[in-house]
Amino acid sequence: MPLVNMKSFLKLLEEKNLIAPAFNTTNLEMTLSIIQGAEELGYPVIVQIAPTNVKLSGYDYIANIVKSAAEKANVPVTLHLDHGMTFEDVKQAVDAGFNSVMIDASKLPYEENIKFTKEVVEYCHDRGVSVEAELGELGGKEDDHESDESAQTDPKLAREFVERTGIDLLAVSVGNIHGLDEQPQINLELLREIADTVEVPLVIHGGSGIPDDILGQLKNYNVRKINLASDLRKRFISSVGKRYEQNPNEYNLINVLLEAQSNVKEVVIDKFSTLNS
């Protein structure tokens, strides 16, 4: 089926009381792993990519890969830009056919964050594209960027931020941290307070490091999207690395990549099951 716009996608999640993992892709193999895993369980899925990973394919190539895979899939698929940092990031994603974008201006002062985010919302909504933004700041490692700073989301500011910007999804900081090497302490009481305060669906970044018992509770707090990247990347890289260790003279690239794809799909299935058990 064709890619689904984020507005319809979120409505479907709400009707079925589901969280959609937003799996970060980089290439063809990762994309197929994500969508095939979703198909095995019959769940709608978000495929996303950050500008730091678009370096490999470019916006048009990755969009065409996802669109082609989605058309052959029997579950709803939507394509999202993760952590767009500039207006140019957003524009290129929209032009390539992405269904939604995240604009990350969380490091800017509050009023500047609102101003910039509102400009992105106006541009995207005119083109039928949904917008996610972040209030608060996450620590940990995101691709090549490492930050020791974190600032949890203020529920009162969250409500004002949503109302003034017109965003469709709000990414929150409640103890979640980017990457796998940290130990997040999720503040569920704060998450509940934010959920009771704002009307838009919430997003949790840094899902790879969150324990499964917490992941399974998040849909009770109006969380509809949770970002998962490091788990998949680690499995892909370790799979290829193990094949090399077993046989440094390996030349059958197809078998190596098919095995990596299958291993990543296992992670996808596990995360779907944990989130929506």
C-alpha positions in Angstrom: 0.0 0.0 0.0 1.2 3.6 -0.5 2.8 5.5 2.4 0.3 6.7 4.9 0.3 10.3 6.1 1.1 10.7 9.8 -2.3 12.2 10.7 -4.1 9.0 9.5 -1.4 6.9 11.0 -1.8 8.4 14.5 -5.5 8.0 14.3 -5.1 4.3 13.6 -2.7 4.0 16.6 -5.2 5.7 18.9 -8.1 3.5 17.7 -6.1 0.3 18.3 -4.3 1.6 21.4 -0.9 0.9 20.0 2.6 2.4 20.1 4.5 2.5 16.9 8.2 1.9 17.1 9.9 4.4 14.9 12.9 2.4 13.6 15.8 4.3 12.1 17.0 3.0 8.8 20.2 3.7 6.8 20.0 1.5 3.7 18.0 -1.1 1.8 18.7 -4.0 4.1 17.7 -2.1 7.3 14.5 -0.9 5.6 13.4 -4.3 4.5 14.2 -5.8 8.0 11.9 -3.1 9.6 9.0 -3.6 7.3 9.2 -7.4 7.1 9.2 -7.5 10.9 6.1 -5.3 11.0 4.4 -7.5 8.5 5.0 -10.7 10.4 3.2 -9.3 13.4 0.6 -7.2 11.4 1.6 -3.9 13.0 1.8 -0.4 11.5 5.3 0.9 11.4 7.3 4.2 11.2 10.5 4.1 9.2 12.7 7.1 9.9 16.1 8.5 9.1 18.1 11.4 10.5 20.1 13.8 8.3 23.3 12.3 9.7 22.4 9.0 8.0 21.1 10.5 4.8 24.7 11.0 3.9 24.8 7.5 2.6 21.7 7.6 0.3 20.4 11.1 -0.1 16.8 12.0 0.7 15.4 10.9 -2.7 17.0 7.5 -2.7 16.0 6.5 0.8 12.5 7.8 0.2 12.2 5.7 -3.0 13.4 2.6 -1.1 10.8 3.1 1.6 8.0 3.9 -0.8 8.8 0.8 -2.9 8.9 -1.5 0.2 5.7 0.1 1.6 3.8 -0.5 -1.7 4.5 -4.2 -1.4 3.7 -4.4 2.3 0.4 -5.5 3.9 0.7 -3.1 6.8 0.6 0.7 7.0 4.0 2.4 6.7 4.9 6.0 7.2 8.2 7.8 6.5 9.6 10.3 9.1 12.6 12.6 9.3 14.3 12.2 12.6 16.1 15.1 14.3 16.0 17.6 11.5 18.2 20.4 12.7 17.8 23.0 9.9 15.1 24.3 7.7 17.0 22.9 4.7 16.8 19.4 6.3 13.0 19.8 6.5 12.6 21.1 3.0 14.6 18.3 1.4 12.6 15.7 3.3 9.3 17.2 2.3 10.4 17.5 -1.3 11.4 13.9 -1.3 7.9 12.8 -0.1 8.4 12.2 3.7 5.1 12.1 5.5 6.3 13.8 8.7 9.4 15.6 10.1 10.9 16.3 13.4 12.5 19.7 13.9 14.8 19.6 16.8 15.4 23.2 18.1 15.5 22.0 21.8 18.9 23.4 22.3 17.7 26.9 21.5 16.3 29.2 24.2 12.5 28.6 24.7 11.2 31.6 22.7 13.6 30.9 19.8 12.5 27.2 19.8 8.9 28.3 19.5 9.6 30.8 16.7 11.6 28.4 14.6 9.3 25.4 15.2 6.3 27.5 14.3 7.9 28.5 11.0 8.5 24.8 10.2 4.9 23.9 11.2 3.5 26.5 8.8 5.7 25.3 6.0 4.9 21.6 6.5 1.2 21.9 7.2 0.7 23.8 3.9 2.1 20.7 2.3 0.2 18.1 4.3 3.2 17.1 6.3 3.0 16.5 10.1 5.6 18.0 12.5 7.2 16.6 15.7 9.2 18.9 18.0 11.1 18.5 21.2 10.9 20.3 24.5 13.6 19.5 27.0 16.9 18.0 26.2 18.3 14.5 26.2 21.7 13.5 27.2 23.7 10.5 25.8 25.0 9.8 22.3 23.0 10.4 19.1 25.1 9.3 16.0 28.3 11.3 16.3 26.9 13.9 18.8 27.5 13.3 22.5 25.9 15.4 25.2 26.2 15.2 28.9 23.4 17.7 29.3 19.8 16.9 30.0 16.8 18.9 30.9 13.4 17.3 31.7 10.3 18.6 30.1 8.3 21.1 32.1 4.5 20.1 31.8 3.3 23.7 32.0 5.7 24.9 29.3 4.8 21.8 27.2 1.2 22.8 27.0 2.1 26.4 26.0 4.6 25.1 23.5 2.1 22.8 21.8 -0.5 25.6 21.6 1.8 28.2 20.3 3.6 26.1 17.7 0.7 23.9 16.4 2.9 20.8 16.4 1.3 17.3 15.8 3.6 15.3 18.2 5.7 16.3 21.2 9.0 14.6 22.0 9.6 14.8 25.7 12.6 14.4 28.1 11.6 12.3 31.1 14.8 10.6 31.9 15.2 8.9 28.5 18.7 9.1 27.0 20.1 8.6 23.5 22.2 5.5 22.9 22.7 2.1 24.5 25.5 2.7 27.0 23.5 4.8 29.5 21.1 3.8 32.2 17.9 5.8 31.8 15.7 6.5 34.8 12.2 7.1 33.3 10.1 9.4 35.4 6.6 7.9 34.8 4.9 10.5 37.1 6.3 13.3 35.1 5.3 11.5 31.9 1.7 11.2 33.2 1.6 14.8 34.2 2.7 15.8 30.7 0.2 13.4 29.1 -2.6 15.0 31.2 -1.5 18.5 30.2 -1.1 18.3 26.4 -3.5 17.0 23.8 -1.1 15.8 21.2 0.5 12.3 21.2 3.9 12.0 22.9 7.2 10.7 21.6 10.0 9.0 23.5 13.5 9.2 22.0 16.3 6.9 23.1 14.1 3.8 23.3 16.9 1.4 22.8 18.2 1.8 26.3 14.9 1.7 28.1 14.2 -1.6 30.0 11.5 -3.8 28.5 9.2 -3.6 31.6 9.1 0.2 31.2 8.6 0.1 27.4 5.5 -2.1 28.0 3.9 0.6 30.1 4.4 3.7 27.8 1.2 3.4 25.8 -0.7 4.1 29.1 0.8 7.6 29.0 -0.4 8.7 25.5 3.0 7.8 24.0 2.3 6.8 20.4 5.8 6.8 19.0 9.1 5.6 20.4 12.4 5.9 18.6 14.6 2.9 18.3 17.9 3.0 16.4 20.9 1.8 18.4 19.5 -1.7 18.9 19.1 -2.3 15.2 22.5 -0.8 14.2 24.4 -2.8 16.8 22.7 -6.0 15.6 23.5 -5.3 12.0 27.1 -4.4 12.6 27.8 -7.3 15.0 26.2 -9.7 12.5 28.5 -8.6 9.7 31.5 -8.5 12.1 30.9 -12.1 13.3 30.8 -13.4 9.8 34.1 -11.8 9.1 35.6 -13.3 12.3 34.3 -16.7 11.3 35.8 -16.3 7.8 38.0 -13.4 6.9 38.1 -14.6 3.3 34.3 -14.4 3.0 33.3 -12.9 -0.4 29.6 -13.9 -0.6 28.2 -10.5 0.3 24.6 -11.5 -0.4 24.6 -14.2 2.3 26.3 -11.9 4.7 23.7 -9.1 4.2 20.8 -11.5 4.2 21.9 -12.9 7.6 22.3 -9.4 9.0 18.9 -8.5 7.6 17.3 -11.5 9.3 19.0 -10.7 12.6 17.8 -7.1 12.5 14.3 -8.3 11.8 14.4 -10.4 15.0 15.1 -7.2 17.0 12.2 -5.4 15.2 9.8 -8.2 16.1 11.0 -8.3 19.7 10.5 -4.5 20.2 7.0 -4.6 18.6 6.0 -7.4 20.9 7.4 -5.7 24.0 5.7 -2.3 23.3 2.3 -3.8 22.5 2.1 -6.9 24.7 
